[in-house]
């Protein structure tokens, strides 16, 4: 038996708001899109730059008639994880855009934020952890991640 990872799917309320988060702030790009008139939904597949082969896709699923359960923490979803070149720069850019840093990168290695649809996103420093620095080193957690 063989198995191959395809993608992770998350439901979103507003496809454009979610794309702003994933594309404009995290740097993912839209790889493909499918509108299904009969099922009344849109699927948007996003990937990190250089990973256009579909091996690291996030599928944003938008139900045209809405999804009253979103955002809801009881959806039994863990998190998405992305490696970034500079954890501090990434968190600062997200914070400047109004994103709450739920678990700051106090250790220079790991942080957590949430998407507009309450999806937990783990950010990991590429390579070795950076030296701890302010304001991150003394920043406490906000909410949960």
C-alpha positions as a printed Julia matrix, in Angstrom:
145×3 Matrix{Float64}:
   0.0    0.0    0.0
   1.27   3.48  -0.81
   0.08   6.82   0.43
   0.77  10.32  -0.85
   0.02  13.59   0.9
  -2.23  15.76  -1.26
  -3.38  18.85   0.64
  -4.99  20.25   3.77
  -8.52  21.63   3.51
  -9.9   24.41   5.66
 -13.35  25.98   5.41
 -13.48  29.75   5.07
 -16.29  32.3    5.33
 -14.88  34.91   2.96
 -12.56  33.65   0.23
 -11.07  37.09  -0.53
 -10.45  37.93   3.13
  -8.78  34.55   3.59
  -6.68  35.0    0.44
  -5.43  38.34   1.78
  -4.2   36.53   4.89
  -2.68  33.48   3.19
  -1.37  35.25   0.05
  -0.67  38.87   0.97
   0.55  38.26   4.52
   1.97  34.72   4.5
   3.19  34.81   0.88
   1.31  31.82  -0.54
   0.04  32.0   -4.1
  -3.05  30.71  -5.8
  -2.19  27.58  -7.77
  -5.66  26.7   -9.04
  -9.33  27.43  -8.43
 -12.51  25.48  -9.02
 -16.03  26.9   -8.87
 -18.72  24.24  -8.57
 -22.11  25.73  -9.48
 -24.02  22.53  -8.73
 -22.49  22.09  -5.29
 -22.42  25.86  -4.7
 -18.83  26.01  -3.49
 -15.41  27.3   -4.53
 -12.11  25.54  -3.93
  -8.92  27.6   -4.04
  -5.6   25.76  -3.84
  -2.69  27.79  -2.46
   0.98  26.89  -2.26
   4.25  28.4   -1.08
   6.43  29.92  -3.82
   8.52  27.2   -5.45
   6.17  24.41  -4.37
   3.84  24.54  -7.37
   3.72  20.76  -7.7
   0.8   20.45  -5.27
   2.82  18.76  -2.5
   2.17  21.57  -0.01
  -1.29  22.83  -0.96
  -3.83  24.38   1.33
  -7.34  24.07  -0.07
  -9.63  26.91   0.96
 -13.23  25.7    0.72
 -15.91  28.37   0.52
 -19.57  27.36   0.64
 -21.54  29.98  -1.3
 -24.55  29.72   0.96
 -22.47  30.36   4.07
 -21.24  28.27   6.97
 -22.72  29.46  10.24
 -20.35  27.26  12.25
 -17.31  29.36  11.25
 -15.21  30.28  13.08
 -15.55  27.47  15.57
 -12.74  25.99  17.63
 -14.47  22.64  18.03
 -13.8   21.57  14.45
 -11.05  19.11  15.44
  -8.42  20.75  13.28
  -4.85  21.1   14.52
  -2.83  23.66  12.59
  -1.01  24.45   9.39
   2.76  24.87   9.66
   5.06  26.95   7.47
   8.82  27.5    7.64
   9.81  31.17   7.26
  13.14  32.88   6.54
  12.86  35.35   9.44
  10.38  34.61  12.22
  10.69  38.09  13.71
  10.16  39.92  10.42
   7.21  37.67   9.57
   5.53  38.2   12.95
   6.14  41.95  12.81
   4.61  42.16   9.31
   1.57  40.17  10.47
   1.2   42.25  13.64
   1.48  45.49  11.64
  -1.4   44.2    9.5
  -3.57  43.69  12.6
  -3.0   39.96  13.1
  -2.76  38.87  16.75
   0.4   36.92  17.54
  -1.16  34.27  19.79
   2.13  32.61  20.71
   5.03  35.03  20.09
   8.43  33.72  18.93
  10.02  34.13  22.35
  12.48  31.34  21.55
  13.37  32.73  18.12
  12.0   29.55  16.59
   8.22  29.16  16.79
   5.11  31.35  16.73
   1.38  30.81  16.27
  -1.23  33.08  14.71
  -4.81  32.53  13.55
  -6.35  33.1   10.13
  -9.53  35.16   9.7
 -11.41  31.84   9.96
  -9.71  30.89  13.24
  -7.32  28.34  11.71
  -4.2   27.99  13.83
  -1.02  28.68  11.82
   2.39  27.63  13.17
   5.39  29.6   11.92
   8.82  27.99  12.29
  12.18  29.69  11.8
  14.18  28.25   8.91
  17.47  26.79  10.14
  18.67  27.5   13.66
  16.58  29.52  16.08
  17.32  33.25  16.16
  18.65  34.82  19.33
  15.78  35.94  21.57
  15.0   39.62  21.14
  12.42  42.17  22.23
   9.58  42.75  22.0
   9.11  39.03  21.42
  11.18  37.66  24.31
   8.92  39.16  26.99
   5.61  39.06  25.1
   2.99  36.78  26.6
   0.52  34.54  24.85
  -2.79  36.0   23.67
  -5.82  33.75  23.52
  -5.04  30.21  22.52
  -3.23  28.64  19.62
